[in-house]
């Protein structure tokens, strides 16, 4: 249960409903009145406005020992006329005295119709919710390619304080502005006498049920996790929810009987580096006479590919192919926003606007296309000036005589050849504005609808010269476009971005969402999420400016050389300490004697430490040897190596453990010994922290 002070408060207030709410009684829908410029205009919330006297009454009951109001403040609203009950939170205490201002969803749940209605209001305590089950009001409400679970979690988190069983939640349709979808609260856990829970500072298990009206038994389909609305397991190509993968330059996919009401959905994975070949998606073996009735739409985001939202189409392309070059401006923008990945997923939808169609679809590059340029350069062929085809020189004269007598080339320059006897058909048309042509009334009307009809965006209201520009706008810059926020990872409208956000590659939502903070793993400072990448880039540049780390010349030591520990032997301060002397030693002979003496003691007596792993220490050698043998072999070798600044001195247990870490991490060749030594030093011996430091700083 939520901790609450022993405060008892109840009131009887008159409901305030603005005129626009009262006038729409037939639909029982209300809109939130304009409260202030700092409050969202959305009516889909449960936060009410109470008069200032309510807050004064609550504060007057606070004891000196407690000193605080319960948080959040939860109120039970009761309509005495119909006994309906709901539970709400409070936005602020700014309503007129004696009135309570309620948003649309609360007014509908209570069945309020008039501004003179009376409500009973009580301060209550509710348990934290753990599970929520919602049910749609009718079949087909849930939309394809929308993660409803994530979207609902976001809406509930930002707009609601408490939920009551039986109430109706209204959520804006993600792709149809102005349309709302209603969800009924069917089940809440934990169960309690109030049949309500608080959803602030708690995790909810969310389940969405879509009613299946087509089943006479009233059965229903349950979807947990990402809500797709209908079963995705379709056996046919047409109508599938999940795209069929197309492999570039490999086997095509055969589609049979695509109905005018169906959509064939495909995806193509392709590298989009600057040197990549243009990608072409083509339709072949088309069963319909008018190929213009088959239209392809292509985009780079699964949630934004439809006839109303796309980047490319074959509406203005000759034939039934669609080509995207590596320098396409949409690809350039995609590369700038996704620099970590050189592979993009192209989503393709094919729609037949007239009769059922069958076709073969294939993705390929220009490298495997059959081009006529090789034929043009062949000495065995020549181009006919009448039909523009390449003809063998052996039959060229006969072809020209026949072609000029029976065929006529379109004088508009589209390259179409028609029978001279029948003439150019009246259905043949040209559009010089867009350099395209067609051969049917349907294709002309389709071109006029897409290219010569001004339209307004239903999401943001902006005007566009034609449907093509509108669809590209809805797939790129429209504030209502759905996108997955890089910070909260929820599919939401991207909202309007400022100029500064645009330069940073942020959407309007990401700019707001990115104001949340996190700790930098390197410097432990508090950084905004949207500034974290720039902050880490500064760390990377600082690291590049730093001199390369230098390991201690003792082969058993993992410590780094610092300016304070520099010496002629290249040893760290701890390893050089036993060799240090204040006596004058201009030629270094006494230093060599101390090194030799240390080696002799190390090889004859050993360090006596059980953790020692020094190969030149008696503690790690089970076989005893004479002093003469040691002096003539080991000491002689070690003293010769000391001239090259290579030493094998015993170290303490901490250094031994860190040396093992350095050897293990550097054995795969990804990290150098010095980098691993710096990592374990930065992590103060914590190996897991050292691995994370390596991955964040050197990968």
N, C-alpha and C positions, 0 to 999 in steps of 0.2 A: 504494500500500500504506500501511496505517496505520503510522506511526512507532512502534516498540516497542523497549524496551531489551533488551539481550541477557540476558533472564532466562529460565531454564529451570525449569519447575515441573510436576510431575505427581504424582498421588496416587491411591490406591485406597481409596474410601470406601464405607461401607454406606449404603444408601438409607433415608431415614426417610419413611414414608407413614402418615398418620393413619388411624385405623380406618375413617372414613367413605370414604376412598379405596380401601382394600383390599376392603371389603365389596361394592363395585360392579364386580366383575371382569367380569361378563358384558357390560356395556356399555363396558368399557375407559375409563371416565370417572372423573376424580378431582377433588376440590375442594381449594382452597388451605386449609391449616390456619390457625387464628388466630395470627398471628405477634406482632403488637403493635397497639396502638390507632392507630398512625400509618401503618400499611400498609393499602393497599386490599384489600378482601376478594375482589376479582375473581380468578378462577383463570386468566384468559386473559392470561398474561404468561410471559416466558421467564427472569425473574430468579430465581435460586436463592439459597439461604442456605448458606454454608460456615462451617466452624468457625473460631474466632479464630486457631488455629495456622496456618491457611493464609495469613492476612494477615501473620503474623509471619515465616513462611518467605519470602514475597515481599519484604517490607521488608528482610530480612537480605541479599538479593542486590543491593540497589541500591548502585551505586558512588557515591563522593563527587562525581564529576564530573557524573553525571546527576541524582541526587537526587530523582527522581519516578518513580512507577509509570506504566505506560502507561494511557491513558484513551481509551475505556472498557476495563475488564478483560473479555476474551473468553475463554471456556473451551469446550473440546471435550469432550463427554460421550460415552462409549462403553459400551454394554451388552455385556459379553463373552458372554452367553448367546445372543444373536441377532445380534450384530455391528452393531446399529443405532447410528447416530451422529447427534448433533445439536449445535448450537452455541448457547450461552446467555450472558447477562450475570449479574452478581451484584448482589443487592439489599443484603445486609449480611453481616457475618461474625459470626453469632450462633447458629449451629447447635451442637448438642452435638458434642463431640470425636469424631472417627471417623465422622461421619455427614454427609450432604448432604441438605438439604430441598428438594424439587423441586415446582413447581406442577403443576397437572393437565395442561396442554397438553404440558409436557416429559415427564411420566411416560407419557402416551399415545404420544408420538412415539418413545419408547425402548422401548415394550412392557413397562414395569415392572408387576409384579403384586403383589409382596410387599415388605414392609419390610426383609427380609433380603437383597434383591438387592444385588449389588456393581456399582459404576460405576467406570470409569477416567476420570480428569479430567486434562486438559492445558491449560496456558495457551497460547493461540495468537494469531496476528495474521491479520486478515482484511481484504481490500480494501473500500473504500467502495462500496456498491451504487449503481448508476445506473439499473437497470431491473428491474421485478418483474412477473411474470405469475401471476395466481391463477386457479384453476378451481374452480367449485362442485362439490359432490359429486353433486347430482341436479338435475333440471329443476324450475323453480318456486320455487327457494330465494330468489331476489332479489325484493324487495317493491316494489310500485308506489309512486311518489311519494317514494322515498328515494334521495338522492344517495349511492350506495354508494361511489363513488370518494372523496369527501370524508370519509365516515364511516370507511372503512378507513385513510385517511391519518392520521386523528386517533387511531384505535386503535393503529396501528403506532408512531406517534410517541411515545405515552405509555406503552406497555406492553412493547415489544420492543427488544432490543439487536442481535440477529443473526438472520438467516434462513438456513435450510438447505433446499436443493432436495429435494422429496419430503415435507417435513414438512406437517402439517395445522395451519392456524390456525383458531381458534374465535372467532367474533364473536357477541355477544349480538344477538338479533333486536330491531330498534328499536321494533317495535310489539306484540310478543308476549313479555312478560317471562317468563323461564324457558326460552324456546326459543332454541337456539343454531344458528348456520349455520356449516358447515365449509367452508374453502377450502384446496385443496391448492396448495402452491408448485410451479408447473410449470416456471418458467424464471427464472433470475437472471443479471444481467449486472453487472460483467464476469465471464466464466467463469474458473474457477480450479480447481486440484486439490482444494480442500476442498469445492467445490460449495456454498459459503456466502459471505455478504457481511455486512458491518457496515452498519447503517442509522442510525447516530448521526452528526449533523452532515453530512448529505448530502441531495440531492434525488433522489427516485425517480420514474421514469416508470411509472405504475401502469396495468395492463391487467387486466380481469376477463373471464373466459370462462365462460359458462353452458352446461352440457352439455344438449343437446337429446335426451332419451331417446326422443322420439317418432319420430326419424329412424332408419330401419333401417340406414343407412350410418354411423351414429355421428357424423354431422356435428355441429357446435356453432356457437353464435352468439356472436360477439365484440362486446363493447361497451366502447368507450374513453370516458373522460370521465365524465359523469353516468350511473350505472348504472340502467337502467330494467327490466332483466330480460327483456323481450320487445319485439318490434318494435312501435313506436307507430303505424305507418302502417296504420290500419284504415279501410276504406271506409264502414262502417256507423256509425250514431250510437251504438248500443249497444256497450259493451265498449271504447270508445276510451280510451286512456291520457291523451291531452291533451283538455282541456275544449273544448267547442264554444262560441264566444262568442255571447251574446245581447245584442242592442242594445236599450236601453231605448226603449219607445214606437215600436219599428219592427217589421220583419217577424218573425213567430213562426217556430219551428222545428217541423217535422212529424216525429214519431217513430212508426215502424210496427213492430209485432211485437216489443216488448220482452219477452224471455223472463224467467221468474222468477229465473233464475240470472245475469241480466245487469244492468248498471248504465248508465244514461244520464247523462253527465257534461257539465255546462255551467258557464260563467263569465259574470258580469255586472259590468261596470265602471260605477261610479256615484259621483257626488260625495256626500260625507257631511258637508257643513258643517251648522251648526246650523239653517239655514233650509231645508234640502232637504226635498222632499216624501217621504212614506213610499214605500218600494220594495215592489212587489208582484210575485211570481212566481206565475203561475196555469197550471193545466192545463185545457184545454178539449177538446171532441170526443173524450171518453174512450170507448173501445170496450168496456170491461167494465161489467157491471151494478153491481158493488160497487166504487165509487170509493175506498173506504177501503183497498183493497189496493194502491193507488198511493201511495207515501209519498215526500215530498221531505225531504231533509236539506240544510241550508245552513250554511256557515261562512265564515271570513275568511282561512283559511290552507290552502293546497293540500295540505300534508303532514298536516293534521288534519281532514279531511272524510271521514267514513265513517258507517255506521249505529252505530258505537260511539264516535264522536267528532264532535260537531257543536254548533252554537250554537242553531239554530232548526230547527223541523220543523213539518209540518202535521198531526201526530198528534193535536193537541188543537184544531185549527182547523176550523171548519165549512166543508164543501165541499172543494175541491182548490186552494186558494190559500194563499200564505204571504206575510205582510206584515211588514216591518221598519220601524219608525218612526225618525225622526231622533234622538229622545231615548231610544232603547233603551240599557239599561245596558252591554251588550256593545259597542255602537258608541261610547259615551262613553269606555270604557276604551281602545278602539282609537284613538280620536282623541288621547287623552292620550299614548299611546305612539308615535304617528306624526304628530306635529305638523307635520312638514315636507311632508306630502302630504294633500290634501283629497279624494283619490280612493281608493276601496277596491275590491278585487276580491272579489266574492261568488262562492263556489264552490257549485254546486248539484248534488246527485246524486238521481236518481229511480230507485226500485226498485219492481218489481211483485212482490208477495208471493204471488200466486195464478196465474191464467191469463195467457197472453201478452196484452199490452196495447198499444194504439196511442193516441196523444194528440197534442195541439198544446201546446207550452210557449211562454210569452211573458213578458217582463219589462216592466212598465209602472209608472207613478206614478199616485197617486190623481187627479191632474189630468185624466187621460184616461179614468178609469173611468166607466162608465155608472151613475149613482146614481139611486135612485128618489125622492130628496128633492125634485127638481123636479116630479115627478108629484104628490107629496103636496100641494104648494102650488098646483097647478093647479086652477082653478075647474071644470074639465071632468071631474074624477075624484073618486072617494070611496073610502075603504078599507072593505072588507068585514070585519066583526068576526068572522066565522067562519073564513075562510081567510087573512085579513090581506093580501089582494092589493088593488091599486088598480084600480078598475073604473070605466068610463065612466058618467057619471050618466044617460045615455040608456038604458042597460040594467042599471042598478044594482038596481032592484026585482026584475027577473026573475032576475038572478044570485043575489040573496040568498035568494029563495024556493027556487031549485034547490039552492044550496049548503047551506042548513040542512037540507034534506030528504035530501041524499045524502052530505054530507061531515061529518067530525067532527075537531075540533082536539085535538091531544094535550094532555091536562090537566096534564102535567108542565111545560109552558111552553117546550118546545123549538121550537115553531112548525111542526112537521110536521102535515100534513093527510092523513087517511086516509079510505077509503071507509066510510060508516056501515054498509053492509051487511056488509062483511067484518070490520069492527072493527079495533082496533089489533092488529097482528101480535104474536105472542109473541116474535119475534126483536128487536122494538124495545126498546131499553134506554136507561137514563140513568145518568150518574154526576154526582151533585150536588157531590161534592168538587172536581171539575175542570170543572163546568159544560159537559158535553159529552154527546152521545148518538149512537146508531147504529141500524142496521136489520138487522144480520146477526150470526150467531154468531161469524164470523171477526173482525168489527170489535170485538166485545166482548172476545174473547180477546186481540186485538192491544192493546186499551186496557189490559187487565189486566196483560199482560206488560210493557208500557212504563211504566205509571203506578202499579201496585199490587204490584210485586215488588221487594223489597229486594235490593240487589246490592252486591258488594265490588269495588273497583277492582283489576284484575290487575296494575297497574303499581306502586301504592304501598300497597295493602291497606286503604285507607280505605273505610268503610261509607257507603252512600247509600240514601235511602228508595226510589228507583225508578231505572229505566233512563235516563230523561230527565236526571235530575240527575247520574247517573254519566257520561253522554256529554258533558254540558256541563263537568263536572269534568275529563274527559280532554282536552277541547279548550281548557282554560284553565289550571287551577292544578296539574294532576297533575305531580309531578316527572319522570315518565316521558314526558311529552309532548315530541314532537320540535319543535325550533325552530332557526332559523338564528341562530347567535351573531353579534351585531353586531361582535364583535372578531376572531374567527377565521374567520367566514363559512362555517362548516361546520354541517350539519344534525345536531344532537345532542340527547339528552334535556336538558330545561331544569334538572332537579335541584331540590332543595328550597331555597327562598329564605328568608333570615332576614327579620325585620321591617324592618331597615335597608335590605336589598336591595329589599324590596317598595316601600318609600317612594321609593326612587331609580328604580323601574321596571326593576330588574335581575332576571334569573333567577339561580338558584343557580350555574349554570355560568358565566354572564356575570360574576358577582361574582368567581369564581376566575380566569377567563380575563382579566378586566379589570385584574388586579393587575400585568400586564406594563406596562412603561413606554415612553414615547416622549418626544421633545423637542418642546416648544411652539415653533411657528414664529415666534411673536411675541417671547417673552422668552427663548427657548432653554433654559428650565428643564426638568428631567426631571419628567414628570407621569405618573401612572397613567392607563391608557387609560379606565378607568371614571370618572375624575375630569376627563377632558380637556374635556368639554362645559361643565362647571361652571367650570373654569379659564378657558376662552375667554369665557364669559359675564361673568366678572369683568373681563376685558380690554375687552369691549364697554361695560360700565358705566363703566369708567375713561375710556374714549374719549368717552362722552357727557358726562361731567363736565368734560372738558377744554374750554377756550375754543376757538372755531373758529379754525383757522389763518388767518393774514393774510399775503398775498403782498407781496413788495417792490413799491413803487410804480413801480419801473423796469419798463417793459413788456417788456424783453428779459431780465429776471432771474427765475429760478425759485426763488429762495431765500425762506425764510419770515422774518417779523419775530419776533425774540425780545425778552425784557425787557432784555437787555444791549445790543441794537442799536437800541433805540427812539430816534427823533429827530423833529424837527418836520416833516420832509419825508416820513416814512413809508418811508424807504429802509432796506435791510439794511445791516449794518456795512460790507461790502465796497464797495457802491455809494456809501455816504455818506463813506467814508474820504477820497477826493480833495477833497471839499468842506469837510472839517473844518478849523477854525481856532481857535486859543486867544485871538485878539484879541476885545476887547469889541465886541459888535454888538447893541445893545439893540433897534434897529428892524429888523434883518434885511436892511438894504440891502447890506452887504458880502457876505452870503451870496448875494443875487440877482446881484451882480456876478460872483462866482465861477461860478455856474451859467451865466450868459450867456457868460463867457469860455470855459468848457468846451464849450458848444455851438458857438461860433464856430470853435474849433480843430477840433472834430469834423466840422464841415460844410465847412471849407476844406481842411484837411490830411488828415483821416481818421485812423483808428486804425492802418491799415497791416496789419491781420491778415487772412489769407485766409479764415478761418472766419466773419468778421463777417457778420451778417444784419440789422444795424440799418438800417432804412430812412432814418434821419436821420444817415447817416454818408457822407462823401465816398468811402470805400473801396468802398461798394456802388453808387455812382452813376457810370456811365461818362462822363456829360456834365459838363464843368466849367462853373461859373457864376461870375459876378462877385460880389465881396464886397457890393456894394450890393444885388444881387438877393437874396442869402442873408439879409442883415440885414432887408430889408423884408418877406420872406415867411416863411422857415423859422424864423429866430430869433424873430421877432415871434410866430409861432404857438406855438412851444415855450415861450416865456416866459409866454404867456397860459395854457397848459396847466399850467405849474408851479404856478400859483396854486391849481389844483385837485388838486395832488399827483399829477400824471401826468408821467412822465419817460421819455426815450428815450436812455439812456446805453449806450455799448458795454460788453460784458462779455467775460470770458475764454472759452476754448474749452470748458472743462468746463461752465460755465453755459449756453453755447449748445446743447450736446448735450442737457443736461437740459431746457432749454426746449422743444426739439423733441419730446422724450418727453412732456412735459406737454401740449403742443398736440395731439399724436396721440391720447393716451388720453382727453382731455376732449372731443374733437370729436363723440363719439356721445351726449353729454349724460348718461351714466350717472355719471361722476365729475366733480367740480368741479376747476378748475385748482389750487386750494389743496390738495385731497386728493391729486392726482397729484404736486404738488410735495413734499408730506410723504412720499409713498411713495418717490420717487426719492432723497430725502434720507436716509430710514431705510435704504434698500438701498445707500447709499454709491455711487450711480451704476450699480449692476447692474440693468439694465432688466428682465430676467426675474424677478429677486427682487422688484423693485418691483411688477410685475404681480401676483405671488402675494400680496404684502402688501395690495394694493388689494382683491383678491378675498376675502381672509380677514378684512379689517377693515371693508369698506364694502359687502358684499353679504350 
